[in-house]
């Protein structure tokens, strides 16, 4: 069983499942809707980021009880909430505003996921998922930023595609994280049993020596 550093990636597995469902749903809405105006889709994206922020705030509260990793969760929640609110408030602005916000969010989230992948885990599956999401974020951020010359709706579609990738990866990671937590629980239980057996054995030996 691979050792995992207990940081942000050790959040409850349901956090990643909820995030995966949210991003998949809104990614499909953004990518496959027939609307040809980005101004109609920007509020939808803003709502999706606020929904992610709510899940992350709940994760922060959960981790604050364990006094481990809650600050990172809070910062991620504030990050999602800030961009979500900005998109809602600036939904009537020009396409340049929307493009810049989506490009910045996607690229910055990608950088964060790369840092998570390379600095918080040595498990190959975990690292692959986080690095994959990070690389996709950076690439899609660059594509969105450079898509201003394309038809108005294209940069929103690119963001929807990124959300689909993020959603699928979050669901996979949630399932994988769940299996890791079960393995960890079994390992701790087995270690506890061995420790009890060792204490009993030492106690018997001590009693025999005294006798």
C-alpha positions in Angstrom: 0.0 0.0 0.0 1.4 3.3 -1.1 2.1 5.9 1.6 0.1 9.1 1.2 1.0 12.4 2.8 -2.1 13.5 4.8 -2.8 16.8 3.1 -5.5 18.2 0.8 -5.7 15.0 -1.2 -6.9 13.1 1.9 -10.2 15.0 1.9 -13.3 12.8 2.3 -13.9 10.8 -0.9 -17.4 12.2 -1.2 -16.0 15.7 -1.7 -14.4 14.5 -5.0 -17.6 12.6 -6.0 -19.7 15.7 -5.5 -17.2 17.9 -7.3 -17.2 15.4 -10.2 -21.0 15.3 -10.5 -21.2 19.1 -10.4 -18.5 19.7 -13.0 -19.8 16.9 -15.3 -23.3 18.3 -15.2 -22.4 21.9 -15.9 -19.7 20.8 -18.3 -22.3 19.0 -20.4 -24.7 22.0 -20.1 -21.9 24.4 -21.3 -20.5 22.1 -24.0 -23.7 20.7 -25.6 -26.3 23.5 -25.2 -27.6 24.9 -28.4 -27.3 28.5 -27.2 -25.1 30.6 -29.5 -24.5 33.5 -27.1 -21.8 33.3 -24.4 -23.6 35.8 -22.3 -26.3 33.2 -21.6 -23.8 30.6 -20.5 -21.5 32.7 -18.4 -24.1 32.8 -15.5 -24.3 29.0 -15.7 -20.6 28.7 -15.3 -20.7 31.2 -12.4 -23.3 29.1 -10.6 -21.2 25.9 -11.2 -18.2 27.6 -9.6 -20.3 28.7 -6.6 -21.5 25.1 -6.3 -17.9 23.9 -6.2 -17.2 26.5 -3.6 -20.0 25.3 -1.4 -18.6 21.7 -1.5 -15.1 22.9 -0.7 -16.4 25.0 2.2 -18.1 21.9 3.6 -14.8 20.1 3.1 -13.0 22.8 5.0 -15.4 22.5 7.9 -14.9 18.7 7.9 -11.1 19.0 7.9 -11.2 21.8 10.6 -12.5 19.2 13.0 -9.4 17.1 12.3 -7.2 20.2 12.3 -5.5 19.1 9.1 -5.6 20.7 5.7 -8.5 23.0 6.3 -6.7 26.1 5.3 -6.0 24.8 1.8 -9.7 23.8 1.4 -10.8 27.2 2.5 -8.5 28.9 0.0 -9.7 26.7 -2.8 -13.3 27.5 -1.8 -12.6 31.2 -1.8 -10.9 30.9 -5.2 -13.9 29.2 -6.7 -16.3 31.6 -5.1 -14.4 34.6 -6.2 -14.4 33.6 -9.8 -18.1 32.4 -9.6 -19.2 35.8 -8.2 -17.1 37.7 -10.7 -18.7 35.8 -13.6 -22.2 36.5 -12.3 -21.5 40.2 -11.6 -19.8 40.7 -14.9 -22.1 38.5 -17.0 -23.3 41.6 -19.0 -19.8 42.8 -19.8 -18.0 42.2 -23.1 -16.6 38.9 -24.3 -13.1 40.0 -23.4 -14.0 40.1 -19.7 -15.5 36.6 -19.8 -12.6 35.2 -21.8 -10.0 36.6 -19.5 -11.8 35.3 -16.4 -12.3 31.8 -17.7 -8.7 31.6 -19.0 -7.3 32.8 -15.7 -9.4 30.4 -13.6 -8.6 27.4 -15.8 -4.9 28.1 -15.9 -4.5 28.9 -12.2 -6.5 25.8 -11.2 -4.3 23.8 -13.5 -1.1 25.1 -11.7 -2.6 24.3 -8.3 -3.4 20.7 -9.4 0.1 20.3 -10.8 1.5 21.4 -7.4 -0.8 18.9 -5.6 0.3 16.1 -7.9 4.0 16.7 -7.5 4.2 17.8 -3.9 1.6 15.9 -1.8 1.6 12.3 -3.0 3.9 9.5 -4.1 1.1 7.2 -5.1 1.4 6.8 -8.9 -2.4 6.7 -9.5 -3.0 9.8 -7.4 -0.2 11.7 -9.0 -1.3 10.7 -12.6 -4.9 12.0 -12.0 -3.8 15.3 -10.4 -1.0 16.0 -13.0 -3.4 15.1 -15.8 -5.9 17.6 -14.5 -3.2 20.2 -14.0 -1.8 19.8 -17.6 -5.3 20.0 -19.0 -6.0 23.1 -17.0 -2.9 24.9 -18.2 -3.5 23.8 -21.8 -7.2 24.8 -21.8 -6.4 28.0 -20.1 -3.9 28.8 -22.9 -6.4 27.8 -25.6 -9.2 29.9 -24.1 -6.9 32.9 -23.8 -6.0 32.6 -27.5 -9.5 31.9 -28.8 -10.7 35.5 -29.0 -10.5 35.4 -32.8 -12.8 32.4 -33.0 -16.7 32.7 -33.0 -18.0 34.0 -29.7 -19.2 30.7 -28.3 -16.0 28.7 -28.8 -14.1 29.8 -25.7 -17.1 28.8 -23.6 -17.2 25.4 -25.3 -13.5 24.9 -24.5 -14.2 25.6 -20.8 -17.0 23.1 -20.9 -14.6 20.5 -22.3 -12.2 21.2 -19.5 -15.0 20.8 -16.9 -15.8 17.4 -18.4 -12.2 16.3 -18.0 -12.1 17.6 -14.5 -15.4 15.9 -13.6 -14.4 12.5 -14.9 -11.0 12.8 -13.1 -12.7 13.8 -9.9 -15.1 10.9 -10.0 -12.2 8.5 -10.6 -10.2 10.0 -7.9 -13.1 9.9 -5.4 -13.5 6.1 -6.0 -9.8 5.6 -5.8 -9.6 7.6 -2.6 -12.4 5.6 -1.1 -10.5 2.4 -1.7 -7.4 3.9 -0.2 -9.3 4.9 2.9 -10.6 1.4 3.3 -7.1 0.0 2.9 -5.7 2.4 5.5 -8.5 1.5 7.9 -7.7 -2.2 7.5 -4.0 -1.6 7.9 -4.5 0.4 11.1 -6.7 -2.3 12.5 -4.2 -5.0 11.7 -1.4 -2.9 13.2 -3.5 -2.4 16.3 -4.1 -6.1 16.6 -0.4 -6.9 16.2 0.5 -4.2 18.9 -2.0 -5.8 21.4 -0.6 -9.3 20.6 3.0 -8.0 21.1 2.1 -6.4 24.5 0.4 -9.6 25.7 3.4 -11.7 24.6 5.8 -9.4 26.4 3.5 -9.5 29.5 3.6 -13.3 29.5 7.4 -13.3 29.2 7.7 -10.8 32.1 5.4 -12.9 34.3 7.5 -16.0 33.6 10.7 -14.3 34.5 9.3 -13.0 37.8 8.0 -16.5 38.6 
